Amino acid sequence: MKRNKWVVMMTWLSVLALLLCLGGIVAVALGQTGKSTTTTTETKTDVKKASQFQVTGLGDSLTAGVGDTDGKGYVRRVIETLEKDGTNVTLSNLAISGARSNQLLAQLGQKEIGQQVTNADVIFLTIGGNDLFRGGAALENLNAAEIQKNETAYLNNLEKIYKRIRELNKDAVVYHLGLYNPFVDVKNRVELANIASKWNMDTENLASKFSRVVYVPTYDYFILNGKKYLSSDHFHPNGAGYQLFADRLNSVMTTDVAGDGK
């Protein structure tokens, strides 16, 4: 009899151990399933965030799109390409026609402007044309000392602009479009071309010293058949000229839009 009771007791203990083992297996399976669901949700969230793209425009009339009868400028044209690729783009274009480098620097000190820069994924920038050409005054006075003085001031301001942008946003790629010479049919066009080329070279050298600042040249478009790409004011690009700028930016951003920078 005692032996039978012992057998029965051992049998129940075995059944209980089996049930506990099965319970553990089920718990592990449920835990793995829950973990997998969380991972999937996080992945979808990351993809959603990655598809949202904030573009901020800074600088002068070129980023504002002055001269384009379609009202797009290069900024809107680039955005159209991004949107065709499925990117959800939000634009904050803060460019001001006629702005010089000192004025842009002051603008970046404003709280509201700083917030827009902080939120940006990409920043488009044009500045320096008004520092150099001074509303056409450069056509009348090509004094070397005066031009060098203006360039020194411009480069000092530009360095502070780059630094301020990096203080506000260390990750956004800054695409700085260089100068072109719109005065293709004036008597001192060669001198103006040389001056613009020097400013571009010095700007590119300065940009190379900053992380994620990409200098984008535009000068070459206006060397030949420059009038073809100028608006009726003979200073700003027309729609075709802005399209050239947009095409070049799209080409650069193809390899850099993910944020590789420099």
C-alpha contacts under 8 A as a table, 3 or more apart, distances in Angstrom:
res1	aa1	res2	aa2	distance
1	M	4	N	5.10
1	M	5	K	6.38
2	K	5	K	5.14
2	K	6	W	6.20
3	R	6	W	5.08
3	R	7	V	6.29
4	N	7	V	5.09
4	N	8	V	6.25
5	K	8	V	5.10
5	K	9	M	6.13
6	W	9	M	5.11
6	W	10	M	6.20
7	V	10	M	5.21
7	V	11	T	6.14
8	V	11	T	5.05
8	V	12	W	6.37
9	M	12	W	5.28
9	M	13	L	6.27
10	M	13	L	5.05
10	M	14	S	6.14
11	T	14	S	5.13
11	T	15	V	6.31
12	W	15	V	5.03
12	W	16	L	6.13
13	L	16	L	5.07
13	L	17	A	6.16
14	S	17	A	5.14
14	S	18	L	6.17
15	V	18	L	5.06
15	V	19	L	6.25
16	L	19	L	5.09
16	L	20	L	6.26
17	A	20	L	5.12
17	A	21	C	6.13
18	L	21	C	5.06
18	L	22	L	6.20
19	L	22	L	5.10
19	L	23	G	6.11
20	L	23	G	4.99
20	L	24	G	6.26
21	C	24	G	5.16
21	C	25	I	6.38
22	L	25	I	5.10
22	L	26	V	6.28
23	G	26	V	5.17
23	G	27	A	6.20
24	G	27	A	5.08
24	G	28	V	6.21
25	I	28	V	5.23
25	I	29	A	6.19
26	V	29	A	5.05
26	V	30	L	6.12
27	A	30	L	5.10
27	A	31	G	6.08
28	V	31	G	5.00
28	V	32	Q	6.17
29	A	32	Q	5.20
29	A	33	T	6.22
30	L	33	T	5.05
30	L	34	G	6.18
31	G	34	G	5.14
31	G	35	K	6.17
32	Q	35	K	5.06
32	Q	36	S	6.13
33	T	36	S	5.11
33	T	37	T	6.28
34	G	37	T	5.16
34	G	38	T	6.35
35	K	38	T	5.19
35	K	39	T	6.27
36	S	39	T	5.16
36	S	40	T	6.25
37	T	40	T	5.18
37	T	41	T	6.27
38	T	41	T	5.12
38	T	42	E	6.22
39	T	42	E	5.15
39	T	43	T	6.18
40	T	43	T	5.12
40	T	44	K	6.34
41	T	44	K	5.22
41	T	45	T	6.28
42	E	45	T	5.03
42	E	46	D	6.19
43	T	46	D	5.12
43	T	47	V	6.28
44	K	47	V	5.12
44	K	48	K	6.19
45	T	48	K	5.06
45	T	49	K	6.24
46	D	49	K	5.15
46	D	50	A	6.12
47	V	50	A	5.05
47	V	51	S	6.34
48	K	51	S	5.29
48	K	52	Q	6.87
49	K	52	Q	5.45
50	A	53	F	7.36
51	S	86	G	7.72
51	S	87	T	5.35
51	S	88	N	5.85
52	Q	87	T	6.55
52	Q	88	N	4.97
52	Q	89	V	6.15
52	Q	90	T	7.73
53	F	87	T	6.79
53	F	88	N	5.89
53	F	89	V	4.69
53	F	90	T	6.16
53	F	120	A	7.83
53	F	121	D	6.15
53	F	122	V	7.93
54	Q	89	V	5.81
54	Q	90	T	4.84
54	Q	91	L	6.05
54	Q	92	S	7.74
54	Q	119	N	6.90
54	Q	120	A	4.92
54	Q	121	D	5.15
54	Q	122	V	6.58
55	V	89	V	6.97
55	V	90	T	6.08
55	V	91	L	4.86
55	V	92	S	6.27
55	V	93	N	7.87
55	V	120	A	5.65
55	V	121	D	6.12
55	V	122	V	5.06
55	V	123	I	5.90
55	V	124	F	7.54
56	T	91	L	5.91
56	T	92	S	4.77
56	T	93	N	5.50
56	T	94	L	7.12
56	T	116	Q	6.92
56	T	117	V	6.54
56	T	120	A	5.82
56	T	121	D	7.93
56	T	122	V	6.40
56	T	123	I	4.86
56	T	124	F	6.35
57	G	63	T	6.33
57	G	64	A	7.86
57	G	75	V	7.60
57	G	91	L	7.78
57	G	92	S	6.29
57	G	93	N	4.29
57	G	94	L	5.46
57	G	95	A	5.90
57	G	123	I	5.76
57	G	124	F	4.81
57	G	125	L	6.09
58	L	63	T	6.71
58	L	93	N	6.62
58	L	94	L	5.30
58	L	95	A	4.56
58	L	96	I	7.85
58	L	104	L	7.74
58	L	123	I	7.17
58	L	124	F	6.12
58	L	125	L	4.88
58	L	126	T	6.76
59	G	62	L	7.77
59	G	63	T	6.35
59	G	64	A	7.93
59	G	94	L	7.32
59	G	95	A	4.56
59	G	96	I	6.23
59	G	97	S	7.98
59	G	99	A	6.44
59	G	100	R	7.80
59	G	101	S	7.90
59	G	104	L	6.20
59	G	125	L	5.52
59	G	126	T	4.97
59	G	127	I	5.18
60	D	63	T	5.86
60	D	64	A	6.42
60	D	95	A	5.17
60	D	96	I	4.90
60	D	97	S	4.80
60	D	98	G	5.72
60	D	99	A	4.88
60	D	100	R	7.20
60	D	126	T	5.96
60	D	127	I	5.79
61	S	64	A	4.65
61	S	65	G	5.99
61	S	66	V	5.44
61	S	95	A	6.67
61	S	96	I	5.92
61	S	97	S	3.86
61	S	98	G	6.07
61	S	99	A	7.41
62	L	65	G	5.08
62	L	66	V	6.11
62	L	73	G	7.34
62	L	74	Y	7.99
62	L	97	S	7.64
62	L	126	T	6.41
62	L	236	H	7.13
62	L	237	P	7.93
63	T	66	V	7.93
63	T	73	G	6.96
63	T	74	Y	7.02
63	T	75	V	6.58
63	T	93	N	7.77
63	T	95	A	5.87
63	T	124	F	7.29
63	T	125	L	6.72
63	T	126	T	6.06
64	A	73	G	6.89
64	A	93	N	7.12
64	A	94	L	7.82
64	A	95	A	5.25
64	A	96	I	6.46
64	A	97	S	6.59
65	G	68	D	6.03
65	G	71	G	6.49
65	G	72	K	6.20
65	G	73	G	3.84
65	G	74	Y	6.69
65	G	75	V	7.56
65	G	242	Y	7.88
66	V	71	G	7.58
66	V	73	G	7.02
66	V	97	S	7.52
66	V	236	H	6.55
66	V	237	P	7.78
67	G	71	G	7.99
67	G	73	G	7.93
67	G	230	L	7.98
67	G	231	S	5.40
67	G	232	S	7.51
67	G	233	D	7.46
67	G	236	H	5.36
67	G	237	P	5.83
67	G	238	N	5.31
67	G	239	G	7.49
68	D	71	G	5.28
68	D	72	K	6.57
68	D	73	G	5.80
68	D	231	S	7.16
68	D	237	P	6.91
68	D	238	N	4.80
68	D	239	G	4.78
68	D	242	Y	7.47
69	T	72	K	7.98
69	T	238	N	7.21
69	T	239	G	6.69
70	D	73	G	7.72
70	D	239	G	6.86
72	K	75	V	6.79
72	K	76	R	4.87
72	K	77	R	6.21
72	K	239	G	7.91
73	G	76	R	5.99
73	G	77	R	6.63
73	G	239	G	6.86
73	G	242	Y	5.47
73	G	243	Q	7.64
74	Y	77	R	5.12
74	Y	78	V	6.21
74	Y	242	Y	4.77
74	Y	243	Q	6.09
74	Y	245	F	5.92
74	Y	246	A	4.89
75	V	78	V	5.30
75	V	79	I	6.31
75	V	124	F	7.61
75	V	246	A	7.07
76	R	79	I	4.96
76	R	80	E	6.14
77	R	80	E	5.14
77	R	81	T	6.61
77	R	243	Q	6.89
77	R	246	A	5.97
78	V	81	T	5.24
78	V	82	L	6.41
78	V	246	A	5.34
78	V	247	D	7.62
78	V	249	L	7.24
78	V	250	N	6.40
79	I	82	L	4.97
79	I	83	E	6.08
79	I	89	V	6.89
80	E	83	E	5.13
80	E	84	K	6.19
81	T	84	K	5.12
81	T	85	D	6.53
81	T	250	N	7.65
82	L	85	D	5.18
82	L	86	G	6.71
82	L	87	T	5.51
82	L	88	N	7.91
82	L	89	V	7.46
83	E	86	G	5.00
83	E	87	T	4.78
83	E	88	N	6.16
83	E	89	V	6.74
84	K	87	T	7.26
92	S	116	Q	7.04
94	L	113	I	7.66
95	A	99	A	7.88
96	I	99	A	5.60
98	G	130	N	6.36
99	A	103	Q	5.95
99	A	104	L	6.55
99	A	127	I	7.47
99	A	130	N	6.76
100	R	103	Q	5.32
100	R	104	L	6.37
100	R	127	I	6.55
100	R	128	G	6.29
100	R	129	G	7.67
100	R	130	N	5.52
100	R	131	D	5.57
101	S	104	L	5.15
101	S	105	L	6.21
101	S	127	I	6.16
101	S	128	G	6.20
101	S	131	D	6.91
101	S	154	Y	6.05
101	S	157	N	5.86
101	S	158	L	6.51
102	N	105	L	5.08
102	N	106	A	6.31
102	N	154	Y	7.61
102	N	157	N	5.95
103	Q	106	A	5.06
103	Q	107	Q	6.13
104	L	107	Q	4.90
104	L	108	L	6.30
104	L	161	I	7.58
105	L	108	L	5.29
105	L	109	G	6.86
105	L	157	N	6.75
105	L	158	L	7.90
105	L	160	K	7.16
105	L	161	I	5.56
106	A	109	G	5.29
106	A	110	Q	7.32
107	Q	110	Q	5.57
107	Q	113	I	6.86
108	L	111	K	7.83
108	L	113	I	5.92
108	L	114	G	5.76
108	L	161	I	7.67
108	L	164	R	7.21
108	L	165	I	7.84
109	G	113	I	7.46
109	G	114	G	6.73
110	Q	113	I	5.39
110	Q	114	G	6.05
111	K	114	G	5.06
111	K	115	Q	6.29
112	E	115	Q	5.23
112	E	116	Q	6.62
113	I	116	Q	5.25
113	I	117	V	6.44
114	G	117	V	5.12
114	G	118	T	6.12
114	G	168	L	6.59
115	Q	118	T	4.95
115	Q	119	N	6.28
115	Q	168	L	7.85
116	Q	119	N	5.25
116	Q	120	A	6.38
117	V	120	A	5.23
117	V	123	I	7.64
117	V	165	I	7.02
117	V	168	L	6.53
117	V	169	N	6.66
118	T	168	L	5.08
118	T	169	N	4.87
119	N	169	N	7.59
120	A	123	I	6.54
120	A	169	N	7.64
120	A	172	A	6.15
121	D	171	D	7.34
121	D	172	A	4.66
121	D	173	V	6.85
122	V	172	A	5.06
122	V	173	V	5.07
122	V	174	V	6.10
122	V	175	Y	7.67
122	V	257	V	7.92
123	I	172	A	6.71
123	I	173	V	6.21
123	I	174	V	4.68
123	I	175	Y	6.14
124	F	174	V	6.03
124	F	175	Y	5.04
124	F	176	H	6.20
124	F	177	L	7.68
125	L	174	V	7.05
125	L	175	Y	6.05
125	L	176	H	4.68
125	L	177	L	6.24
126	T	176	H	5.87
126	T	177	L	5.42
126	T	178	G	6.92
127	I	130	N	7.43
128	G	131	D	4.95
128	G	132	L	6.18
128	G	154	Y	6.87
128	G	179	L	7.25
129	G	132	L	5.23
129	G	133	F	5.90
129	G	134	R	7.60
129	G	179	L	6.31
130	N	133	F	5.31
130	N	134	R	4.84
130	N	135	G	6.36
131	D	134	R	5.61
131	D	150	N	6.74
131	D	151	E	7.62
131	D	154	Y	6.72
132	L	138	A	7.06
132	L	147	I	7.39
132	L	150	N	7.00
132	L	151	E	7.26
132	L	196	A	7.87
133	F	136	G	5.27
133	F	137	A	6.20
133	F	138	A	4.95
133	F	139	L	7.47
134	R	137	A	5.30
134	R	138	A	6.22
135	G	138	A	7.71
136	G	139	L	5.60
136	G	140	E	7.65
137	A	140	E	5.53
137	A	141	N	6.51
138	A	141	N	5.09
138	A	142	L	5.89
139	L	142	L	6.80
139	L	188	N	7.56
139	L	192	L	7.97
142	L	146	E	7.72
142	L	147	I	6.91
143	N	146	E	5.38
143	N	147	I	6.21
144	A	147	I	5.16
144	A	148	Q	6.11
145	A	148	Q	5.18
145	A	149	K	6.16
146	E	149	K	5.04
146	E	150	N	6.26
147	I	150	N	5.08
147	I	151	E	6.17
148	Q	151	E	5.01
148	Q	152	T	6.10
149	K	152	T	5.22
149	K	153	A	6.37
150	N	153	A	5.21
150	N	154	Y	6.11
151	E	154	Y	4.87
151	E	155	L	6.07
151	E	199	W	7.07
152	T	155	L	5.25
152	T	156	N	6.19
153	A	156	N	5.16
153	A	157	N	6.21
154	Y	157	N	5.14
154	Y	158	L	6.01
155	L	158	L	4.88
155	L	159	E	6.09
155	L	202	D	7.98
155	L	203	T	7.20
155	L	206	L	7.97
156	N	159	E	5.32
156	N	160	K	6.51
157	N	160	K	5.15
157	N	161	I	6.13
158	L	161	I	4.82
158	L	162	Y	6.19
159	E	162	Y	5.21
159	E	163	K	6.22
159	E	206	L	7.26
160	K	163	K	4.99
160	K	164	R	5.98
161	I	164	R	5.10
161	I	165	I	6.17
162	Y	165	I	5.20
162	Y	166	R	6.25
162	Y	210	F	7.42
163	K	166	R	5.09
163	K	167	E	6.18
164	R	167	E	5.00
164	R	168	L	6.32
165	I	168	L	5.15
165	I	169	N	5.90
165	I	170	K	7.60
166	R	169	N	4.95
166	R	170	K	4.76
166	R	171	D	7.91
167	E	170	K	6.55
169	N	172	A	6.19
171	D	212	R	7.36
171	D	259	G	7.39
172	A	212	R	7.11
172	A	259	G	7.05
173	V	212	R	4.94
173	V	213	V	5.94
173	V	214	V	7.29
173	V	257	V	7.80
173	V	259	G	6.28
173	V	261	G	6.00
174	V	212	R	6.26
174	V	213	V	4.67
174	V	214	V	5.97
175	Y	213	V	6.15
175	Y	214	V	4.90
175	Y	215	Y	6.01
175	Y	216	V	6.55
176	H	213	V	7.18
176	H	214	V	6.08
176	H	215	Y	4.90
176	H	216	V	5.83
177	L	215	Y	6.08
177	L	216	V	4.66
177	L	217	P	5.90
177	L	218	T	6.66
178	G	200	N	6.00
178	G	203	T	7.80
178	G	215	Y	6.82
178	G	216	V	5.94
178	G	217	P	4.93
178	G	218	T	5.71
178	G	219	Y	7.00
179	L	196	A	6.64
179	L	199	W	7.87
179	L	200	N	6.27
179	L	217	P	7.35
179	L	218	T	6.39
179	L	219	Y	5.98
180	Y	196	A	6.82
180	Y	218	T	5.93
180	Y	219	Y	4.11
180	Y	220	D	7.54
180	Y	221	Y	7.94
180	Y	222	F	6.75
181	N	184	V	6.86
181	N	192	L	7.11
181	N	193	A	5.97
181	N	196	A	6.52
181	N	219	Y	6.76
181	N	222	F	6.82
182	P	222	F	7.09
182	P	226	G	7.16
182	P	230	L	7.43
182	P	234	H	6.83
182	P	235	F	5.34
182	P	236	H	7.45
183	F	186	V	6.01
183	F	189	R	6.19
183	F	192	L	7.77
183	F	234	H	7.65
183	F	235	F	7.32
184	V	189	R	5.87
184	V	222	F	7.82
184	V	223	I	7.86
184	V	226	G	6.57
184	V	227	K	7.39
185	D	189	R	6.61
186	V	189	R	5.26
187	K	190	V	7.96
188	N	191	E	5.47
188	N	192	L	6.40
189	R	192	L	5.02
189	R	193	A	5.94
190	V	193	A	5.03
190	V	194	N	6.26
191	E	194	N	5.17
191	E	195	I	6.27
192	L	195	I	5.07
192	L	196	A	6.12
193	A	196	A	5.18
193	A	197	S	6.09
194	N	197	S	5.06
194	N	198	K	6.29
195	I	198	K	5.19
195	I	199	W	6.35
196	A	199	W	5.13
196	A	200	N	6.16
197	S	200	N	5.07
197	S	201	M	6.17
197	S	219	Y	7.83
198	K	201	M	5.05
198	K	202	D	6.16
199	W	202	D	5.20
199	W	203	T	5.99
200	N	203	T	5.00
200	N	204	E	6.08
200	N	217	P	7.97
201	M	204	E	5.17
201	M	205	N	6.24
202	D	205	N	5.09
202	D	206	L	6.26
203	T	206	L	5.15
203	T	207	A	6.12
203	T	215	Y	7.93
204	E	207	A	5.02
204	E	208	S	6.19
204	E	215	Y	5.71
205	N	208	S	5.27
205	N	209	K	6.99
206	L	209	K	5.51
206	L	210	F	7.42
207	A	210	F	5.59
207	A	213	V	5.79
207	A	214	V	6.74
207	A	215	Y	6.40
208	S	211	S	7.54
208	S	213	V	6.94
208	S	214	V	7.43
208	S	215	Y	7.82
210	F	213	V	5.84
211	S	261	G	7.00
211	S	262	K	5.56
212	R	259	G	7.93
212	R	260	D	7.49
212	R	261	G	4.18
212	R	262	K	4.86
213	V	261	G	6.83
213	V	262	K	7.00
214	V	261	G	7.11
214	V	262	K	7.50
216	V	248	R	7.84
216	V	249	L	7.40
217	P	220	D	7.42
218	T	221	Y	5.99
218	T	222	F	7.93
218	T	245	F	6.78
219	Y	222	F	5.99
219	Y	223	I	7.08
220	D	223	I	5.42
220	D	224	L	7.93
221	Y	224	L	6.98
221	Y	226	G	6.84
221	Y	244	L	7.82
222	F	225	N	6.34
222	F	226	G	3.96
222	F	227	K	7.59
222	F	229	Y	7.42
223	I	226	G	6.00
225	N	228	K	5.57
225	N	229	Y	7.64
226	G	229	Y	5.70
226	G	230	L	6.79
227	K	230	L	5.19
227	K	234	H	7.54
228	K	241	G	7.94
229	Y	237	P	5.54
229	Y	238	N	5.60
229	Y	239	G	7.62
229	Y	240	A	5.76
229	Y	241	G	4.42
230	L	233	D	7.60
230	L	234	H	5.53
230	L	235	F	6.37
230	L	236	H	5.79
230	L	237	P	4.28
230	L	238	N	5.02
230	L	241	G	6.62
231	S	234	H	5.56
231	S	235	F	6.82
231	S	236	H	5.70
231	S	237	P	5.25
231	S	238	N	4.28
231	S	239	G	7.88
232	S	235	F	7.95
232	S	238	N	7.87
233	D	236	H	6.66
234	H	237	P	7.99
237	P	240	A	7.43
237	P	241	G	4.85
237	P	242	Y	5.96
238	N	241	G	5.14
238	N	242	Y	6.26
239	G	242	Y	5.18
239	G	243	Q	6.11
240	A	243	Q	5.01
240	A	244	L	6.47
241	G	244	L	5.21
241	G	245	F	6.64
242	Y	245	F	5.00
242	Y	246	A	6.19
243	Q	246	A	4.93
243	Q	247	D	6.03
244	L	247	D	5.09
244	L	248	R	6.29
245	F	248	R	5.28
245	F	249	L	6.26
246	A	249	L	5.05
246	A	250	N	6.01
247	D	250	N	5.08
247	D	251	S	6.19
248	R	251	S	5.06
248	R	252	V	6.30
249	L	252	V	5.05
249	L	253	M	5.92
250	N	253	M	5.06
250	N	254	T	6.05
251	S	254	T	5.32
251	S	255	T	7.54
252	V	255	T	6.03
252	V	256	D	6.33
253	M	256	D	4.58
253	M	257	V	4.60
254	T	257	V	6.08
255	T	258	A	7.46
256	D	259	G	5.69
256	D	260	D	5.52
256	D	261	G	6.04
257	V	260	D	7.31
